[in-house]
Amino acid sequence: MEEIMYKAFLIKYAEIAIKGKNRYLFEDALVSQMNQALKKVDGTFRIRKEQGRIYVETEGEFDYDEAIEALKCVFGIVGICPVVILEDEGFDRLAEEVIRYIDMAYPDKNFTFKVNARRARKNYPLESMEINAKIGEKLLEAYPELKVDVHHPDVMINIEIRSQINLYSTVIPGPGGMPVGTNGKAMLLLSGGIDSPVAGYMIAKRGVCIDATYFHAPPYTSERAKQKVIDLAKIVAKYSGPIQLHVVNFTDIQLYIYEQCPHEELTIIMRRYMMKLAEHFAKENKCLGLITGESIGQVASQTMQSLAATNEVCTMPVYRPLIGFDKQEIVEISEKIDAYETSILPYEDCCTIFVAKHPVTKPSLNVIHNDEKKLDEKIDALMQEAIDTVEVIRIEA
């Protein structure tokens, strides 16, 4: 039914509409992201902007469900409205089209409705309130089982009078946010856990392009653990667009820290070197910040003191979108973006293989600085080797 009836979608956006003179930059970025998303869908699509509206028009047959799913992954869209676009051939013709539309869209007519007309073209002979009343009257004549409810209708019939007439009654929620590419680029520290893919998704939602760094520790972490991270990057890429994933061999650095430093400080010192490496690749890739999935107090390395200790080694901002979230709230977003089932696959990552029985929860920076001096002999060479041997994989959804 949808494929016969709908040949276009009206795209609603929110925040972009309040931008000033640079609004067109956001609209153009949104159109570009929509084009990318629809490339993978069967059918021919044309996107056009007109009077603060964006339309997706189709030519010939297309996969309706796939098109909706693709658009639901484009940040910046708050609503996707399957729309019937009509030429203005007078009010009587409009009334006939609305009656026909309701007949096709709602085989069961036992529902309440409200007509919501907007007359953007002021030379239309009827005012909005008149259109509402007259279309409502015609519908009740055609389908007596319908009922009007102006406060809480089951179906809102929207009629927009523009150069053409838009007719729609369904608003499919989009993901919201800002179009990717309107707010620079950041480097995500991606582990195989639940938190980091969600953090990447949330920062991408604010219009930021994402690159990622993963710390691999063969033979302690398996190829399957690496594949799991690639799969998680693909899930994030569905929303953020292509990701350059930097796979860093961290084994020698990890073992050296394990040999030289007190075990209760192992995680903190290890994370400090992870941040340094991620920042190196971030600067190399013109990123404007780092992203982590940290949340205050979730584990020993995420207390306020621990976060201060890992943060100290960075010169660029570190964005922590999950900082005030409970684990359950993070899990709910992970499930929503289809990352959860992949995140909980039981493969080790480098944060879980060398773990102290009693990690320090309130590290002292002076103590950490002193203990890191024990690494002076070899750490610079090991860091350089990790940088030189990085594997960069382009990830696309």
N, C-alpha and C positions, 0 to 999 in steps of 0.2 A: 504493500500500500504506500509506504513512505517514498519508495523509489519512483512510483508513478506520479505522486503528488508534489513532492518537493524537488525543486531544481536549483534551490539556492539556500544559503544560510545567512542570517543576519548576525553579525558578531558584536557583542556588547563588551565594552571595556569601562573601567572605573577610573583609576588614578590618572591615567593618561589624559582624560578629559579636562583635568584641572591644570594641566601644564600651560605655560604661556607661549611665547613666540617660538620656543623649541618643540612644541607639541608634535610637529610633523616628523621630527627625528624619531620619536617614540612610535608613532603610527607606522612609519616606514620600517622600523625594526620589527614591529609586530607582523606586518605583511610579509616580510622576509622570512620570519620564523614559521609563519603559517604555510608559506610556499614549501619550505623544507619539509615540514611535517606531512604535507599532502602528496609529496613526491612518491611516497611508498604506497599510496592508496590507488586502487584500480579506478580509472576514470580520468577525465580532463577537467581541470579546475581553473577558473579565472578569478582573481581577487581584485576588487576595485574599492577605492575610497570615494565617498560622496557625502558631503554635508555632515561631517562628524560621525559617519557610519561606515563600517567596513562590511562588504558583501563577499561571500564566496559563491560564485555561480558555476554551474556544472553544464557540460555539453555532452549530450548522449547519456549512456548508461554509466552508473558509478556505484561503488559499494557504500551504501548509506551508513551502515554501522561502523565500518572501518574509518570513514571520514570523520564521524563524531568522535571516535576513540582517539584519532590522531589530533584533532583540535583540542581535546580535553587535556593534552600534554603541553599545550602552548601557553607559557606564562604571559599574563597581560589580558587574557580573555576571562571575563567573569560570567558570560552567558553565551550559549550557542542556540540560536533560534531557527529551526527549520521554517522557512518562510515561503509563502506564495506571493510572487510579484505580479501585480495586475496593471494593465494600462487603464487610465481613467476614461471610461466610456459612459459616464453618467451614473447617478445614484442607483437607479433601478438595476443596472447591470452589476454594480458593486454588491447590492443586496442579494442578487442571485448567486454571485460567486461565494459570498459568505455562507449562504444556505448550503451550497454544494460542498464547500470546504468542511463544514460541520458534519455533513452526512458522511463524507469519506473518512474524516479523522476520528469520528466518534460513532461507531456503529450502534452502541448502546446510548440512547439519548436521555437516560435517567440521571441527569446531573444539574447542578446550579451553575449559572454563568453570569458574567458581567461583560459588557462591551466597553472597551477603553480606546476611544478614538483620539488621535493627535493630529491637529491640522497644521503641519509645518508649512504648507503652501496656503497662504492666507487668502488667495483669490478663489478658493473652493467655495461653492455657493452655500454650503451648510456649515454651521458652527459645530464644534466637537460635541457639545451636549445634545444637539439635534441629531447628529449621526448616531450617537449612543442610543437615544430613545427610539429612533426609527428602525435601526438594525435589530435592536432588541425585540421590537414589535413584530418585525418580519419573521424573526426566528421562532417566536412563540406561536405565530400563525402556522408556520411550516411544521413545527414539532411541539405539539401541545404538552408533551411530558416534560419539557424543559422548565426550569424555574429560575427566576432572577434572584441573585443574592449580591447586593452591591458591597457588602462588607467582607465576607469570606467565601467567595465563589470557588467551586471546584475547578472551573475553567475560566481563565481571563482571555477574552478574545481581543487581541490588539490590532487596531487598524491605524496605520500611519499614512497620512495623505502627504506625499511628497511629489516629485516630478512624476513618479509612479506611485502605486499604492502597495504598501507592505501589509500582509495579512499573516499573523502568527498567533499561536496560543500555547506554545511550549517553550520554556526557557530551560535548556540543559545546563547545569552549572559547569563553568570552566574552573581552572585552578587558581585564578586571580594572579596577583603579583604584577611584576613589570616585565616587558619583553627582554629576553636574554640578549646581551650585547649593548645595553644602554647604560651599564654601570661598571665597565672595566672587567678585569679578570682577576681571579684569586686561585691560590694553590691549596687543594684539599689534601690533608693527611688521611689517606684511606687505608683502614685496616680491614680485616674480614668481619668486623663486629656489626652490631645493630646501629650504633650511634653515628658513625662517620658518613655512611651514605645519606642518612636523614639530614645531617648538617650540610652536606653538599647540595641536596635538594632545596633546603630552605634558603641558602644564600643565592642559588641560581634563581629562585623565585623572585628575588629582588633585582633581577636583571643582570646578574654577574655571570660572565663566562667562567667555566671551571676547567682547571687542569688538576692532575692528582699525582701524589707520590705514595708508593707502597714499599715498605721495607720487608724484603724477602731474606730469609735466613736458612738457605740450604746447608746441610742436609736436614736441619732440625725442622724446617717447614717444607712441606711436600709441594710438588707441582700442582697437586689438586687444590692446595691452599691458595696458590697463585691464580689458578683458574677461577676459583671462587671470587677473588677480588676483581678479576677481569669481568666476571658476570655481574658483580655489583656495580662496577663502573658503567656497564652497558645499561643497567636499570636507571642510573642517574642521568646518563647521556640521552635517554628517551625524553627527558625534560630539558636538559641543559644544552643539548647539541653535542658535537664531537668533543672528546676529552683526550688530551695527551697524557697517558699514564706512564709515569717514571717508575720503573721497577729497580730499586736500589738493593744491591747485595750487602746486607748488614752483618753477616755472620762474623767476620773477623773483628769488627769493632765491638760487637756484643761479647765475644769471647774475651777480648782484651780487657774490657771493663769488668767482666766477671772475675778475671784473674787478679786485677790490680786494686779494685775498689771494695769497700765493705758491702756485703750482700744486701743489707737493709736499704742501701742507697741506690741499688742497681737500677731500679725502674726509673728513678728521677734522672740519674746521670745519662742513662740510655735515651730517655725522652729529650734531654737537652741536646744530644747529638743528632737525634732525628729532626728536631726543629732547625738546627743549623743547616743540615743537608737540604731539608725541604725549602728553607729560605734561599739557599744557593740556587736551586732550580727555579724557584719563584722569580728571583731577580733576572735570571737568564731568559725567562719567558715573559718578561715585562708584566708580571703579576703585581697587584697593588696590596696584597695581603695574604695571610695564611688562614686556613679554616680547619678547626678541629671539632670533634664531637664531644668535647668535655662538658661535664655537668658537675656543679659544685658538690663535693662530698660523696660522689658515686663510688669511687674506689680510693685507695690510699694516695694514689698519684694525682688525685683531683680535689684534694683539700685546697683551701685558699693559699696555704703556705706552699704546697706543692706546685700549684698553678703559677705562683709568683716565681718559683725557682725555675720552672721550664720556660716561663715567659722572658726571663732576664736575658737569655741568649739571643733574642730576636730584635732586629731593628725595625722591622715592618709590623704593621698592626696584625694582631691575631684575632680573627672573628670566631666566636663560640656561640652559635645560635641556640644551642641546647642548654646554655649555662644554668637556667632556672627551671628546667623541666624535670619532672619525675620520670623514672624509667618507663612506667606504664604509658605516659603521654608520648614518649619517644617510640615505643613499640606500636602504638596506634598509627602514627604517621608512617612507620616502616611498613606496616601491613597495608596501609592505603596506597603506597607507591609500589607494592608487590616486591619489596626487598627482604621482608622478614624471613621467609622460608629459606632464602639463600644465605642470609646472615647467620642463621642458627645451625648451618651444616657444621659437623664437628671436626673441622680441620684446624690444627694449631696455627697461630700466627706468632710473630716474633715477640709480641708482648706477653705471651703466655708460657713460653718455654723456659725462660730463666726467671723464676719468680721467687722472691725471698719469702720465708715463712712469716716473718714479721716485718713488713716494709715500714719504713719511717713515714709517719703521717704529717709531721710538722718539721720538715727539713730546715736546717739552718744554712743560709747561703754561705757563711764563712766556712763551715765544715765542708760543704760541697766543693767550694773553691779549693780548699786544701787537699781534699781527696782527689780532685781532678788533676792536681799536679803530678800524681803518680802515673798519669797517662802521657806525660809530656814527651817521653822518648819516642813513641811510635804513632801517636794518635793522628798527627797531621798527615803522615804518609798514608795511613789507613783511610782517612777521610778522602784524600785525593784519589786513592784507588777506587773507592766507592763512587766518586764522581765520574771517573774515567770509564768505569765498567757499567754505567747505568744503561738499562734497556728501555727505550721509549716505544710505547705501543699506542697507535691511534685507535681509540675506541669509538665506535658508532653504534647507536641503538639498533 
